[in-house]
Amino acid sequence: MRLGINLGYWGAGMDADNLAVAREADKLGYAVCWAAEAYGSDAATVLSWVAAQTERIDVGSAIFQIPARQPAMTAMTAATLDSLSGGRFRLGLGVSGPQVSEGWYGVKFDKPLARTREYVEIVRKAMTRERLSYEGEHWTLPLPDGPGKPIKLTVHPAREHIPVYIAAIGPKNLEQTGEIAEGALLIFPSADHLEDTAIKYLRAGREKAGLTMDGFDVCPTVPLALGGSDDASVSALADMFRPYTALYVGGMGSRKQNFYNQLAQRMGYEKEAAEIQDKYLSGDKDGAAAAVPRQLIDSTTLLGSVERIAERMQAYAAAGVTTLTLAPAGFTLDERLAALRAGTEALERAGLA
């Protein structure tokens, strides 16, 4: 099992710290550095900045939002980043959510699976550097009865094939991801529930495409907080992530369409997920955070001593994770760097390095 690092969103006074974290991950041998985007910093600019100041670590978009860019633009960006980084780019894609898609980009959040499939097909076709033409339900290139003509990409990526990852949570999206992508970006992964909430759907998609799970990258992101392993210490560390978990389970999306809330329900927290959402949407964010079960946090994060984290890493590897992406917590740069180093030490102690 390999390790990755997720820088999250750029900005908020953490720019220099994030770059220091990326550089340290590069030195420590982390496999990939991911950057996110929502409605603040864009991932492409961050990744170009990180790639220019690192040597070995891959850089990946987690994610480029599909409603934000036409697929040909994404192909251009991917080819450029791969060329500039010397073949170190990984293309992570996702449909985002209805609030961001419709509220920020003005793109209707409809038929996300079909849109994703067409998007990936167009991106891949464009990056073959053949003249681009496509006829689908959501995109037609060139537009008919107009002056447009098939055009080919002029940038030469460093590699013939750039790996595509898709952020997937729901069963249908996971199955399609297994069918059309090289990797899956997962969030709130519990090693105990990973087979039933993700792996079995990814495997079904691979089988549909006549493939196995060999070579497919199962890549969840897990927060990491270093500390003691006694019950009080772990409980205090878990409390750090209550607002984060409550935001996603309770407030990320509408009452009817919250993928993270549905995931928590599939992990057996139906009643708790409903309570968190009720409180969050009513404006009681503190109450929503307090309603998050400690076990939900503990099972989807890495908390405690290096020894405890190593045990959890073994569980993730046994569950089918191939790249474990860490989001090291800390109020200072030194704390985040210490957590980053603890990740590599834990991986070695787990016998997974």
Sequence and secondary structure as in RCSB ss.txt:
>XXXX:A:sequence
MRLGINLGYWGAGMDADNLAVAREADKLGYAVCWAAEAYGSDAATVLSWVAAQTERIDVGSAIFQIPARQPAMTA
MTAATLDSLSGGRFRLGLGVSGPQVSEGWYGVKFDKPLARTREYVEIVRKAMTRERLSYEGEHWTLPLPDGPGKP
IKLTVHPAREHIPVYIAAIGPKNLEQTGEIAEGALLIFPSADHLEDTAIKYLRAGREKAGLTMDGFDVCPTVPLA
LGGSDDASVSALADMFRPYTALYVGGMGSRKQNFYNQLAQRMGYEKEAAEIQDKYLSGDKDGAAAAVPRQLIDST
TLLGSVERIAERMQAYAAAGVTTLTLAPAGFTLDERLAALRAGTEALERAGLA
>XXXX:A:secstr
 EEEEE  S  TT HHHHHHHHHHHHHHT SEEEE  SSSS HHHHHHHHHHT SS EEEES EEGGGS HHHHH
HHHHHHHHHTTS EEEEEE   HHHHHHTS      HHHHHHHHHHHHHHHHTTS   EE SS EES TTSS   
       SSS   EEEE  SHHHHHHHHHH SEEEEES  TTTHIIIIIHHHHHHHHHTT  STT EEEEEEEEE
E   SHHHHHHHHHHTHHHHHIIIIISS SS  HHHHHHHHTT HHHHHHHHHHHHTT HHHHHHHS HHHHHHT
SEEE HHHHHHHHHHHHHHT SEEEEEE  SSHHHHHHHHHHHHHHHHHTT  
